[in-house]
Amino acid sequence: MSDFLPRLIAVIEDRKRHPRPGSYTNTLLDDPVRAAQKVGEEATEVVVAALAQSKQRLVAEMADLVYHSLALLASHGLSWEDVEAELEKRHKL
């Protein structure tokens, strides 16, 4: 696996600590309701892509879902590490 996910998380965390006017990430961090809506929208687009579109479209929509999910977690003061901890607890890896 690449180190891209940690770098993306770092960018989101940087926006949280140092907001930038006009930043899309900051709009999500500042509005957890909007962030949650975007996760729902992107999840639906993943399903549509998986059932009726190309593999590349599925990858693109999944990328959107991951980004928006990370922003949603950050908007609630949570992190990817919290998700990993839950997965480890469930699967005892």
Backbone as CSV, one residue per row, in Angstrom:
resi,resn,N_x,N_y,N_z,CA_x,CA_y,CA_z,C_x,C_y,C_z
1,MET,0.832,-1.185,0.000,0.000,0.000,0.000,0.875,1.246,0.000
2,SER,0.339,2.278,-0.567,1.074,3.538,-0.626,0.869,4.328,0.663
3,ASP,1.541,5.437,0.721,1.398,6.315,1.885,0.404,7.443,1.609
4,PHE,-0.422,7.268,0.565,-1.331,8.346,0.194,-2.379,8.624,1.268
5,LEU,-2.970,7.597,1.844,-4.024,7.811,2.837,-3.516,8.638,4.019
6,PRO,-2.356,8.315,4.594,-1.851,9.177,5.671,-1.611,10.625,5.216
7,ARG,-1.179,10.795,3.973,-0.968,12.166,3.478,-2.294,12.903,3.327
8,LEU,-3.325,12.219,2.844,-4.644,12.836,2.725,-5.184,13.201,4.104
9,ILE,-5.037,12.311,5.042,-5.475,12.581,6.415,-4.733,13.788,6.969
10,ALA,-3.449,13.884,6.692,-2.659,15.023,7.169,-3.154,16.338,6.576
11,VAL,-3.543,16.323,5.313,-4.082,17.537,4.683,-5.384,17.943,5.363
12,ILE,-6.250,16.980,5.606,-7.531,17.278,6.267,-7.273,17.834,7.671
13,GLU,-6.370,17.219,8.402,-6.041,17.704,9.746,-5.406,19.095,9.699
14,ASP,-4.592,19.355,8.693,-3.998,20.685,8.543,-5.072,21.735,8.290
15,ARG,-6.060,21.383,7.462,-7.160,22.333,7.208,-7.954,22.595,8.481
16,LYS,-8.064,21.575,9.312,-8.786,21.730,10.574,-8.041,22.695,11.503
17,ARG,-6.730,22.544,11.564,-5.922,23.407,12.434,-5.677,24.782,11.836
18,HIS,-5.593,24.859,10.516,-5.289,26.111,9.827,-6.297,26.325,8.693
19,PRO,-7.512,26.731,9.028,-8.550,26.895,7.997,-8.112,27.855,6.890
20,ARG,-8.520,27.536,5.689,-8.250,28.376,4.529,-9.570,28.853,3.945
21,PRO,-9.715,30.145,3.780,-10.939,30.666,3.173,-11.169,30.035,1.795
22,GLY,-12.381,29.590,1.562,-12.738,29.006,0.279,-12.378,27.539,0.134
23,SER,-11.790,26.942,1.157,-11.404,25.535,1.092,-12.637,24.642,1.190
24,TYR,-12.780,23.742,0.216,-13.907,22.804,0.250,-13.825,21.930,1.487
25,THR,-12.623,21.503,1.827,-12.452,20.682,3.025,-12.931,21.431,4.253
26,ASN,-12.621,22.711,4.348,-13.086,23.484,5.501,-14.602,23.620,5.543
27,THR,-15.248,23.663,4.377,-16.712,23.728,4.401,-17.287,22.447,5.006
28,LEU,-16.643,21.322,4.732,-17.106,20.052,5.306,-16.786,19.976,6.797
29,LEU,-15.592,20.413,7.177,-15.197,20.368,8.585,-16.066,21.279,9.445
30,ASP,-16.488,22.397,8.872,-17.293,23.370,9.609,-18.767,23.001,9.679
31,ASP,-19.198,22.042,8.872,-20.620,21.685,8.804,-20.770,20.162,8.760
32,PRO,-20.779,19.508,9.941,-20.897,18.056,9.972,-22.148,17.523,9.280
33,VAL,-23.211,18.298,9.264,-24.430,17.862,8.566,-24.149,17.775,7.066
34,ARG,-23.509,18.773,6.532,-23.160,18.759,5.098,-22.197,17.614,4.800
35,ALA,-21.230,17.405,5.683,-20.280,16.306,5.502,-21.015,14.966,5.480
36,ALA,-21.960,14.787,6.374,-22.731,13.541,6.414,-23.573,13.381,5.148
37,GLN,-24.166,14.465,4.683,-24.940,14.398,3.443,-24.062,13.982,2.268
38,LYS,-22.855,14.518,2.208,-21.939,14.174,1.122,-21.536,12.702,1.189
39,VAL,-21.336,12.168,2.394,-21.016,10.742,2.515,-22.175,9.909,1.986
40,GLY,-23.396,10.280,2.326,-24.560,9.559,1.816,-24.659,9.637,0.303
41,GLU,-24.431,10.813,-0.238,-24.473,11.003,-1.688,-23.398,10.153,-2.372
42,GLU,-22.195,10.208,-1.850,-21.097,9.449,-2.456,-21.310,7.945,-2.314
43,ALA,-21.862,7.500,-1.189,-22.145,6.070,-1.007,-23.146,5.589,-2.051
44,THR,-24.158,6.382,-2.309,-25.134,6.033,-3.336,-24.466,5.958,-4.704
45,GLU,-23.572,6.895,-4.990,-22.875,6.893,-6.271,-21.953,5.673,-6.401
46,VAL,-21.389,5.206,-5.299,-20.579,3.985,-5.324,-21.449,2.794,-5.712
47,VAL,-22.622,2.709,-5.122,-23.524,1.600,-5.421,-23.933,1.627,-6.893
48,VAL,-24.310,2.789,-7.391,-24.708,2.909,-8.796,-23.551,2.506,-9.711
49,ALA,-22.369,2.992,-9.402,-21.206,2.655,-10.226,-20.924,1.155,-10.201
50,ALA,-21.055,0.546,-9.032,-20.789,-0.894,-8.909,-21.789,-1.721,-9.704
51,LEU,-23.012,-1.250,-9.781,-24.057,-2.022,-10.446,-24.214,-1.728,-11.924
52,ALA,-23.848,-0.522,-12.349,-24.221,-0.165,-13.721,-23.183,0.658,-14.479
53,GLN,-21.998,0.849,-13.904,-21.012,1.684,-14.585,-19.671,0.954,-14.669
54,SER,-18.697,1.634,-15.184,-17.384,1.020,-15.402,-16.602,0.864,-14.094
55,LYS,-15.594,0.030,-14.167,-14.712,-0.152,-13.014,-14.022,1.160,-12.662
56,GLN,-13.619,1.925,-13.678,-12.964,3.207,-13.417,-13.911,4.166,-12.700
57,ARG,-15.176,4.150,-13.091,-16.154,5.011,-12.415,-16.313,4.567,-10.962
58,LEU,-16.322,3.267,-10.716,-16.406,2.752,-9.353,-15.215,3.222,-8.529
59,VAL,-14.030,3.156,-9.101,-12.833,3.614,-8.389,-12.941,5.107,-8.071
60,ALA,-13.384,5.892,-9.036,-13.517,7.340,-8.832,-14.524,7.657,-7.728
61,GLU,-15.649,6.972,-7.750,-16.668,7.224,-6.723,-16.198,6.744,-5.348
62,MET,-15.464,5.640,-5.320,-14.932,5.149,-4.050,-13.932,6.152,-3.478
63,ALA,-13.120,6.740,-4.345,-12.179,7.774,-3.886,-12.934,8.939,-3.255
64,ASP,-14.022,9.363,-3.888,-14.840,10.445,-3.318,-15.407,10.041,-1.965
65,LEU,-15.870,8.798,-1.860,-16.441,8.320,-0.599,-15.401,8.303,0.515
66,VAL,-14.202,7.839,0.210,-13.144,7.793,1.222,-12.805,9.198,1.699
67,TYR,-12.596,10.112,0.765,-12.278,11.501,1.141,-13.374,12.106,2.019
68,HIS,-14.613,11.995,1.580,-15.712,12.592,2.344,-15.890,11.908,3.701
69,SER,-15.631,10.610,3.758,-15.717,9.890,5.032,-14.648,10.382,6.005
70,LEU,-13.439,10.594,5.508,-12.372,11.118,6.360,-12.709,12.522,6.860
71,ALA,-13.276,13.344,5.999,-13.672,14.690,6.407,-14.791,14.625,7.443
72,LEU,-15.735,13.707,7.262,-16.818,13.550,8.233,-16.259,13.143,9.594
73,LEU,-15.359,12.179,9.607,-14.744,11.777,10.877,-14.083,12.970,11.547
74,ALA,-13.293,13.715,10.791,-12.585,14.875,11.352,-13.554,15.930,11.862
75,SER,-14.685,16.096,11.187,-15.667,17.103,11.624,-16.279,16.747,12.973
76,HIS,-16.165,15.473,13.347,-16.682,15.008,14.641,-15.561,14.767,15.649
77,GLY,-14.357,15.206,15.315,-13.231,15.017,16.214,-12.743,13.587,16.286
78,LEU,-13.033,12.805,15.251,-12.606,11.415,15.184,-11.537,11.267,14.103
79,SER,-10.894,10.115,14.068,-9.829,9.910,13.098,-9.929,8.528,12.476
80,TRP,-9.111,8.308,11.437,-9.050,7.004,10.810,-8.567,5.960,11.810
81,GLU,-7.717,6.372,12.738,-7.226,5.463,13.766,-8.372,4.917,14.611
82,ASP,-9.400,5.720,14.822,-10.583,5.246,15.555,-11.274,4.122,14.785
83,VAL,-11.337,4.266,13.477,-11.941,3.227,12.636,-11.077,1.972,12.666
84,GLU,-9.773,2.152,12.542,-8.871,1.001,12.595,-8.998,0.263,13.923
85,ALA,-9.088,1.005,15.015,-9.221,0.379,16.333,-10.497,-0.451,16.412
86,GLU,-11.576,0.065,15.840,-12.836,-0.680,15.835,-12.713,-1.950,14.995
87,LEU,-12.075,-1.840,13.848,-11.885,-3.015,12.993,-11.018,-4.059,13.693
88,GLU,-9.970,-3.616,14.347,-9.107,-4.548,15.073,-9.878,-5.237,16.207
89,LYS,-10.701,-4.471,16.897,-11.505,-5.036,17.974,-12.463,-6.103,17.437
90,ARG,-13.054,-5.827,16.288,-14.004,-6.777,15.701,-13.341,-8.019,15.146
91,HIS,-12.176,-7.841,14.600,-11.545,-8.934,13.879,-10.308,-9.496,14.573
92,LYS,-9.927,-8.889,15.666,-8.801,-9.359,16.468,-7.573,-9.651,15.601
93,LEU,-7.240,-8.666,14.723,-6.085,-8.831,13.824,-4.793,-8.453,14.505
